[in-house]
Amino acid sequence: MAEEWIYGIHAVEAAIAAGEVERLWLATERAGDARIAAIRQAAEAHGLPLALEPMQALQRRCHADQHQGVLARALPLPPRDWKAFAEHLPEHAFLLMLDGVTDPHNLGACLRSAEAAGVDAVLLPKDNACGITATVRKVAAGAASRVPVFFLTNLSRTLEELQQRNFWVAGLAGEAEQSIYEVDLRGPLVLVMGSEEKGVRRLVREHCDYLLRIPMAGQIESLNVSVATAVVLFEARRQRSGEASARHSR
């Protein structure tokens, strides 16, 4: 199995706190930096093996130059158990499903927004989607270690099971008639975002209770998936802040 790297100050800090790190390397040139010193202290508190090496040595290890002087090797962790996790979801759980996002920068940005918006879990397909790579972790700025992420075999079946538990499913589609500002996004909710090029796939779309669009005032017809995800997540967050759902059960 190939080594999995985690680099960048925020990503490594979160990974250490989550117990995802096996070993750590710090750049000798940045040993006096307060943020690097804090990471070193956290690593020692967790009993992690640690080594000091030149910046270029870290770059050769992970084949990336954006490590900010800190590099970690991830522990080989077993896949998360979605069914067990789903049994303990809160009453008004808020889930994000990303149907086929393949660009690591977009996925990392989506995870960062999901964590900031208070999403309980992010659901991804096992196939035709980006995994949690070092780039994803770096862009997510620690969110990849804080938000539970699940890779699922069948997104449509998962939506059916959630709907049976009174979740509502809202998918984003540019041609939808309803705006994100016209619907109730409170209560148990799954927000479904599609891939960068094709949007939400047909079978997944058919399991959405409604399709929504982001109103556009200019001539641009669509937004980058990570930007669109942030817009909808925070509209849902605005609605959900301290308010009970007005919806009835199915």
C-alpha positions as CSV (number, residue, x, y, z in Angstrom):
1,M,0.0,0.0,0.0
2,A,1.3,3.5,-1.0
3,E,2.2,5.8,1.8
4,E,-0.4,8.5,2.5
5,W,1.0,11.9,3.3
6,I,-0.6,14.8,5.2
7,Y,1.1,18.2,4.9
8,G,0.3,21.8,5.8
9,I,0.0,23.3,9.3
10,H,-3.8,23.1,9.7
11,A,-4.1,19.7,8.1
12,V,-1.4,18.1,10.2
13,E,-2.7,19.8,13.4
14,A,-6.2,18.4,12.8
15,A,-4.9,14.9,11.8
16,I,-2.8,14.7,15.1
17,A,-5.8,15.6,17.1
18,A,-7.9,13.0,15.3
19,G,-5.3,10.3,15.9
20,E,-4.6,9.8,12.2
21,V,-0.8,10.3,12.2
22,E,1.8,7.6,12.4
23,R,5.0,9.7,12.1
24,L,6.0,13.4,11.7
25,W,8.7,15.4,10.0
26,L,9.4,19.1,10.7
27,A,11.7,21.4,8.7
28,T,14.8,22.5,10.5
29,E,14.6,25.9,8.9
30,R,11.2,26.5,10.6
31,A,12.0,24.9,14.0
32,G,11.6,28.3,15.7
33,D,8.2,29.1,14.2
34,A,5.5,29.2,17.0
35,R,3.0,27.2,14.9
36,I,5.6,24.5,14.1
37,A,6.6,24.4,17.8
38,A,2.9,23.9,18.7
39,I,2.7,21.0,16.3
40,R,5.9,19.5,17.8
41,Q,4.4,19.8,21.3
42,A,1.2,18.1,20.2
43,A,3.2,15.3,18.5
44,E,5.2,14.7,21.7
45,A,2.0,14.7,23.7
46,H,0.7,12.0,21.5
47,G,3.9,10.0,21.6
48,L,4.5,10.3,17.8
49,P,7.9,9.6,16.3
50,L,9.4,12.9,15.1
51,A,12.4,14.0,13.0
52,L,13.9,17.3,11.9
53,E,14.9,17.5,8.2
54,P,15.7,20.3,5.7
55,M,12.8,21.7,3.7
56,Q,14.0,20.1,0.5
57,A,14.0,16.7,2.2
58,L,10.4,17.1,3.1
59,Q,9.6,18.1,-0.4
60,R,11.3,14.9,-1.8
61,R,9.3,12.7,0.6
62,C,5.9,14.0,-0.4
63,H,6.7,15.4,-3.9
64,A,5.0,18.7,-3.0
65,D,6.4,22.1,-2.2
66,Q,3.4,23.4,-0.2
67,H,4.1,21.5,3.0
68,Q,4.8,24.6,5.1
69,G,7.6,22.9,6.9
70,V,5.4,20.1,8.4
71,L,4.8,16.6,7.0
72,A,3.0,13.6,8.5
73,R,2.6,10.0,7.4
74,A,-1.0,8.9,7.9
75,L,-1.9,5.8,9.8
76,P,-3.6,3.1,7.8
77,L,-7.2,3.5,9.1
78,P,-10.1,1.2,8.4
79,P,-13.0,2.6,6.4
80,R,-15.7,4.3,8.4
81,D,-18.9,2.3,9.0
82,W,-21.7,4.4,7.6
83,K,-24.6,2.3,8.8
84,A,-23.3,2.3,12.4
85,F,-22.8,6.1,12.2
86,A,-26.2,6.7,10.6
87,E,-27.9,5.0,13.6
88,H,-26.7,7.8,15.9
89,L,-27.4,10.8,13.7
90,P,-29.0,13.8,15.5
91,E,-32.7,14.4,15.0
92,H,-32.1,17.3,12.6
93,A,-29.0,16.0,11.0
94,F,-27.5,18.0,8.1
95,L,-25.7,15.9,5.5
96,L,-23.8,16.8,2.3
97,M,-23.6,14.4,-0.6
98,L,-21.1,15.1,-3.4
99,D,-22.0,13.1,-6.5
100,G,-18.8,12.6,-8.5
101,V,-16.6,15.6,-7.5
102,T,-13.2,14.6,-9.0
103,D,-11.0,17.6,-8.5
104,P,-9.1,17.5,-5.2
105,H,-9.1,21.3,-4.8
106,N,-12.9,21.4,-5.2
107,L,-13.4,18.5,-2.8
108,G,-11.0,20.1,-0.2
109,A,-12.9,23.4,-0.5
110,C,-16.3,21.6,-0.1
111,L,-15.1,19.8,3.0
112,R,-13.8,23.1,4.5
113,S,-17.2,24.8,3.9
114,A,-19.0,21.7,5.2
115,E,-17.1,21.9,8.5
116,A,-17.7,25.6,8.8
117,A,-21.4,25.2,8.1
118,G,-21.8,22.5,10.8
119,V,-22.5,19.5,8.5
120,D,-22.7,16.2,10.3
121,A,-21.2,14.1,7.6
122,V,-20.1,14.2,3.9
123,L,-21.1,11.3,1.6
124,L,-19.2,10.4,-1.5
125,P,-19.4,7.6,-4.0
126,K,-16.7,4.9,-4.0
127,D,-16.2,5.2,-7.7
128,N,-15.8,8.2,-10.0
129,A,-14.9,10.6,-7.3
130,C,-11.8,12.0,-5.6
131,G,-10.5,10.3,-2.5
132,I,-9.1,12.1,0.6
133,T,-5.6,12.9,-0.8
134,A,-2.9,15.1,0.6
135,T,-4.0,17.9,-1.6
136,V,-7.6,17.5,-0.4
137,R,-6.4,17.6,3.2
138,K,-4.2,20.7,2.6
139,V,-7.1,22.6,0.8
140,A,-9.6,21.5,3.5
141,A,-7.3,23.2,6.2
142,G,-8.1,20.5,8.8
143,A,-11.7,19.9,7.9
144,A,-10.9,16.5,6.3
145,S,-10.0,15.2,9.8
146,R,-12.9,17.0,11.6
147,V,-15.9,16.1,9.4
148,P,-16.8,12.4,9.0
149,V,-16.5,11.4,5.4
150,F,-18.0,8.2,4.0
151,F,-17.5,6.5,0.7
152,L,-20.6,4.6,-0.3
153,T,-21.3,2.0,-3.0
154,N,-24.8,3.2,-3.9
155,L,-25.8,6.8,-3.3
156,S,-29.4,6.3,-4.5
157,R,-30.0,3.5,-2.1
158,T,-28.5,5.6,0.7
159,L,-31.0,8.4,-0.1
160,E,-33.9,6.0,-0.1
161,E,-32.9,4.7,3.4
162,L,-32.5,8.3,4.7
163,Q,-35.9,9.3,3.2
164,Q,-37.5,6.4,5.1
165,R,-36.1,8.1,8.2
166,N,-37.8,11.4,7.4
167,F,-34.8,13.1,5.7
168,W,-35.6,15.5,2.9
169,V,-33.3,15.5,-0.1
170,A,-32.5,18.7,-2.0
171,G,-30.4,18.6,-5.2
172,L,-28.8,21.6,-6.9
173,A,-29.6,22.0,-10.6
174,G,-29.1,25.1,-12.8
175,E,-32.4,24.6,-14.6
176,A,-34.5,24.1,-11.4
177,E,-37.6,26.3,-10.9
178,Q,-37.2,26.8,-7.2
179,S,-34.5,29.1,-5.7
180,I,-32.5,28.0,-2.6
181,Y,-34.1,31.0,-0.9
182,E,-37.7,29.8,-1.5
183,V,-37.6,26.4,0.3
184,D,-37.4,25.2,3.9
185,L,-33.9,23.8,4.5
186,R,-34.4,23.0,8.1
187,G,-35.0,19.7,9.7
188,P,-33.2,16.4,8.7
189,L,-31.7,17.3,5.3
190,V,-29.4,15.9,2.6
191,L,-28.0,18.5,0.3
192,V,-26.8,16.9,-3.0
193,M,-24.3,18.6,-5.2
194,G,-23.2,17.2,-8.6
195,S,-19.9,16.8,-10.4
196,E,-18.1,19.7,-12.0
197,E,-19.2,18.9,-15.6
198,K,-22.3,16.7,-15.5
199,G,-24.1,17.8,-12.3
200,V,-26.2,15.4,-10.3
201,R,-26.5,12.0,-12.1
202,R,-30.0,10.9,-13.3
203,L,-30.5,8.1,-10.7
204,V,-29.5,10.3,-7.8
205,R,-31.5,13.2,-9.1
206,E,-34.6,11.0,-9.2
207,H,-34.3,10.5,-5.5
208,C,-34.3,14.2,-4.7
209,D,-37.5,15.5,-3.2
210,Y,-36.9,18.8,-4.9
211,L,-34.3,20.5,-7.1
212,L,-33.0,24.0,-6.4
213,R,-31.0,26.6,-8.2
214,I,-28.8,29.6,-7.1
215,P,-30.3,32.8,-8.6
216,M,-27.8,34.5,-10.9
217,A,-27.8,38.2,-11.5
218,G,-25.0,38.4,-14.0
219,Q,-24.3,36.6,-17.3
220,I,-22.4,33.7,-15.7
221,E,-24.6,30.6,-16.0
222,S,-23.0,28.5,-13.3
223,L,-20.6,28.5,-10.3
224,N,-17.6,26.3,-9.5
225,V,-19.0,23.3,-7.5
226,S,-17.1,24.3,-4.3
227,V,-18.4,27.9,-4.5
228,A,-22.0,26.7,-5.2
229,T,-21.7,24.2,-2.3
230,A,-20.6,27.0,0.1
231,V,-23.5,29.3,-1.0
232,V,-26.2,26.6,-0.4
233,L,-24.6,25.3,2.8
234,F,-24.7,28.7,4.4
235,E,-28.2,29.5,3.2
236,A,-29.2,26.2,5.0
237,R,-27.1,27.2,8.0
238,R,-28.8,30.6,8.1
239,Q,-32.3,28.9,8.1
240,R,-31.3,26.3,10.6
241,S,-29.8,28.6,13.2
242,G,-32.0,28.2,16.3
243,E,-35.1,27.3,14.3
244,A,-37.2,24.2,14.5
245,S,-38.4,22.6,11.2
246,A,-41.8,23.7,9.9
247,R,-42.1,20.5,7.9
248,H,-44.4,17.6,8.8
249,S,-43.1,14.0,8.8
250,R,-43.4,12.0,5.6
